[in-house]
Amino acid sequence: MKIEIVSVPERATKSELPIYSSHLDVIRGLAALVVMVGHLKFRVGGIALHLKEATGWTNTAPVRPPNYMVPPHQAVLVFFVLSGVLVGGSVLREQVSGSFSWTRYAIKRLSRLLVVLVPALTFGFVFDWISRYLLSLGGAATSGMAGDVSNLNWATFWGNICFLQTLDRTNIASFGSNTALWSLAFEFWYYVLFAVLAAVIFSRGGSRRGAYGVATLLLGYFLWKEPLLGFSVWSMGALVSRMPLVIPRRFQHAAVIPMAFQFAGCSIFLYRHPLASHLLNDWLLGLSFTALVFAILHRREKRPKTLYAELAEHLARPSYTLYLFHMPILTLLGAWIALHAPTLTSHKWPAVVLLGLLTYAICYAFYLVFERNTDKVRHAVERQLMKRSAW
């Protein structure tokens, strides 16, 4: 994961932030895998349950209370903090240096999101339609599974494109019920809200600062409640990217290890003993991971030519594509298994491994076709805007 070089006060132990971090690449790649595996276990378990119910089996097992801090949710919080480090940190750096441009910022952020999101929704639309068709072939044995397929109609499609699909505070639930991409909607509005909030602080002139202040209040009302509460976790990453590097040089490598252990311990504790407050759970995990990121940011290095760095980069490359694409692929593969290999669901972990490998391979192919070309798309848009401005 590349991080821009930034000067810090002389009292800090180093004069710049890391140029590259293999550790953050590993974390990003693993977080995407955790989200995929969590949904995969749920999908395999759901298929097995529907097939058993179709044969007259009745579930007599006690119902466990829902655990809010399951690993997939924790992985999403990790993504929030990492996004805050990269996106929020860059906003603060450019605002401080006076080089921030709304046009450049919008092009960079939208190209990053839409180059993967549009294909993910398009293929998801097709995969969901095929899944529903396959399930209809199974008759009564698979009819109950049709409700698990996302209702990705055209209204939901455009709701996702406009990042409005889960903002129930403004009554936009009519865009559809698909929530597989819920955090991406949050991400987009965090980009907007943080940039506007930073403009309130760094803008010159009372009228401009007042206008940005009004925009901040309107966005806050628009995103209330859950999206705005998640913004506090996202902002932790942005703030830690601007903290002075205070760990002495001789302890900087060693400091990562205890911080990694404390984050792992916090994750396990909150998973086994989640607190009553969902917000407090998110804050504790966010702060724990932010402490780990703070230690990692002390390690300044150019991209090393080591096996660990190579593996970290390959693991992180398709993380965004995997995050967006995996759900419709799992749905399609699950429908095929329910029809042609139902006995596989009785062996949960072999099914999870097989489906996981297939899903990862398909997502990596989508990465090669779409996400890898994000910079090309961004540069093409910038060139077109430059031509128009020259006219």
N, C-alpha and C positions, 0 to 999 in steps of 0.2 A: 504494500500500500504506500503510494507516494504522498509525501506531505511537503508543501512548499517551504522553502527556507525563510526563516524570519529572525531578525535581530531581536535580542532581548537585552535588558540592562546589564551593565558590566558586572554588577554584584552577583549575577547568576553564574553558575559553574560552567556554562557553555554559552557560546554566542549565537547558536541557531538551533532550530528544531530538527528532528530527524529528516533526512532526505528520503529514506525508505525504511519500512518496518515489516520484516517477515512475520513477526508475531501478530501484528494486526491483520495481515493477510490470512494467517492460519485461523484466527478467531472468526473472521468474516466468513471464510469457507465453511468452518464447522457450524456456525450459527445457521447457515442456509440448510445444511444437512440435517440439523436437529429439527428444523421446521418441517422438512420433507418427511423425515422418519416419523415424527409425531402424527402427521396427517395420514401417513401410510399405515401405521398401526391401527388408527381409527378406521380407515377404509377397509382393511382386511377383516377387522373385528366386526364391522357393520355387515359385510358380505356374509360372513359365517352366521351371524345372528338372523339375517333375513332368510337364509336358506334353511336354517333350523325351524324357524317359525312357519315356513311354508309346509313343513312336514308335520305340523301339529305340536312342535316342542314349545313348552311354556317356560319362560325364564323365572326361576324361583330364587335366584341369588339375591342377596340384599343389595339395595341400591346404595352406592357410596356417595357421600356428599361431594359436590364439584370442587376441584382443587384449582384455584385461580392461577397458582404459580407453577403450572406444568412447564416442562422444558421448552416446548415451542413458544409459549408466551415469554419466557425468559430470554429466548433467542431473539425475539422481536425487540425487546428492550435493549439488547446488545446492539442491534442494528440502529436503533434510535440514537444511542450514544455515539456510535461510530459515524453516523450521518452528521450529527452535531459537530464532531471533530472536524470533518472534512468540509462540509458546506458552511456551517455556522462560523467555523474558524476562518475560512477564506473571506467571508463577509466582513468579519471584524478586522482582519488584516487590511483589506482594501479600503474600508472606511477610515481606518487610522491613517493610511498613506494617502488618502484622497483620490484613489484610482478606481473607486467603485462605479460601475456603469449598470444601470437597470437593463439596458438592451442586451449587453453581453451576458449579464447574469441570467436573464430570462432564456436566452438561446441555449446557454450551457445546461441549465437545469431541465428545460423542456426536452431538449434532445436526449439527455440522459434518461429521462423517464419514458418518453413516447416511443423511442426507437425500439424498446423492448415491450412496452405496454400494448401498443397497437397490434403487433403480431400475436402477443399472448392472448388478447381478447378475440382476435380473429380466429386463431386456431382453437381457442377455447370454445367459441361459438360452434365450430364445426365438430369438435370432439364431443361436446355435450349432445349435439343432435345425433351423432352416430351412436353414442352411448344409450340414449333413449330408444333408438331403433333396435339396438341389440337386445336391450332388456325387454322390449315388447315381444321379441321372438320367444322368450322363455316362458310366456304365459303366466300362470299363477305363481310359479316358483320364483320369478324375479320381478313380479309386478310391484311388490313393496319397495324395491330398491330404486324405482324411478323417482321417488321423492327426494333421494339423496343427490340427484344430479342438479347442478346449479341451473336456475332459471335464467339463463343468459339470453334474454330477448333483446330486441333493438333498443328499448328504453334503458335497460340495464347497461348495454354496451356503451351508449353515449353518456350515461351517468358515470361510468368508469373513466371514459375519456376526459370528461370535465372534472374529475376528482370530486364528485358530489354523492357517490353512491351510499355512503354510510353516515352522512351528517344529519342525523335525525333531529338535531336541535332546530334546524330550519325547515323541518317537515319535508325533506326531499326523499323520503322513503319510497315515493312513487316511482323513482328511477329504477327500482327493482330490489330484489332481496339477496342478490349475490354478495357475499361478504368475504370471498376468498382473497380479495385484494384490498381489504379494509385499511391496512397500515400504509399503503401507497397513497391513499387519499389524505391521510394524516400527514405523510411526508411532504406532499406538495404544499399544503397550507402552512406547514412549519417553515418551509423555505420562504414563503411570502411573508408570514408574520414576523419571523426573525429579521429579515431584511428591512421591513418597515420599522420595527422596533429599534434596530441599530441606527436607522436614519434619524429617528427622533433624538438620539443621543449625539450623533456626530454632525448633523446638518447645521449649517450656518444660516442665521436669519430666523427671526421669530415666527414669521408667517409660514415658512416652509416647515419649521419644526412643529408648529401647531397643526398644519395639515396632516403631517405624518402621525401626530398624536391622535387626531380624530380617526384616521385610518386604522390605527392600532386598536382603539376602543371598538370600532365596528367589527374588525376581524375577531376580537376577543368575544364579542357577543355572538357572532356567527358560528364560532367554534365551540362555544360552551355546550357541554360540560366535559365529556370524556376526551375529545380531541385536545382541548386546552390543557387538561391535566397531564396528558401525555407529553405535551410541549415542555413541561418542566424537566422531564427526564432527558428529552432531546437537547435542551439547552445546557445540560451538564457537560456534554461533549464540547459544545462551542466554548464554554467558559474555561474548561481545562486546557484547551489549545492555546489560551493566552496567559496561562499561569507561568511565572518565572521558573526556570529549571534550578531547583535548589538542592537536589541530592548531590553530594560530593562525587567527583569523578570515579574514585576507587570503589564506590558502592553502587554505581549505576546499573551494572550488569546483575549484581546479586539482588538488588531491590525488586527486580521483576518476579523472582521466585516467591517470596512471601506474599506479595500482592496477588499473585495467581492463586496461591493457596487460600487466601482470605476470600477471594471471589468465589472459588469453588465451594468453600465452606458455607458462605452466605447463600449460594444457590441451592445447596442441598438442604440447609436448614429451612429456608422458605418453602421449598417443595414439600418437606415432611411436616412442617409446622407453620403453615401460612397464617399471617395475622388477620384479624377481622377486617381491617381497613385495606381495600385493594390499592388505594393510593399510597399508603405507607409501605406496602409490599414493593410497589414499583419504585418508590423513592429509595428504599434501602438497597435494592438490587442495583439501581442506577448509580448510586453513590459508590457501592462496592466495585462495580465495573469501572467507574470513572477513576477510582484510585489506582486500579491496574493500568488503565490507559496513561495516567499521569507518570507512572514509573516507566512505561514503555517509551513515552515521548522523550525521555532523557537519552535514549540510545540513538546517537547520530551516526548514520552509516550510509554510504552509497550501496546500491544493490550488490550484495556479496555473491560471488560465484561459488556457492555451496549447494550441496544436495538439499539441505533444509530450505534454503531460499527458493530453489527451483520447485520443490514440492509445494511450498506455501503459495507461490504465485499461481501454479496450475490449479490448486484447490480453490483459490479465491476468484479466479477468472470468471467462471460461470455462476457465481453466487447470486447475482441479481436475477439472471435468467432463470435459474433453478427456483428461486423464491417465487417468481411470477408464473412460471409455466407448469410446475409440477402437479397442481391440483387437477386440471382437466385431463392430463395424461394419466394420472392415477385412476380417475373415474373411468376412462376408456378401458384401461387395462383390467380394472376391477370388473367391468361389465363382461369382458371377454372371458375372464376366469369363472365368473358365475355361470356362464353358459357352457363352457368347454372343459373346465378343470375345477369343478366345485370342491373336489376332495383336497385340493391344495390348501384351502382355507383352514383345514383341520390341523395343519402344520404351520403355525403362525410365523415363526421366525424364518423358516425356509421361504415362505411366501413373501415376507418383508424383504429379505435379501434379494430375491429374484426380481420382484417389482421395483425395488430401490435401484438396482443396477440398470434395469431397462429404462427407468425414468431418468436417471442421471445421464445415461448415454444420449437419450433423445434431447434432453435439455442442453447438453454440451453441443450437440449438432445445431440447435437453435442459436446458441451463443455464437458459434462460428459464422452463422449466416447474418445475424442481426446485431447483437450487442457489440461484437468486435468492430463493427463499422460505425459506432456512435460518433467518433471524432470526424470521420469522413462526412457524415450527415451535418454535423455542426459546422464544419468548415465550409461546406457547400451553401448552407443558409447564410453564413456570414459573408461569403462572396456575393451572393445575390443582393443582400442588403447594401453592401458597399457599392455595387453597380447602380442600384436605385438611388442611393444618396448622391452618386456622381452625376446622375441626370439632373 
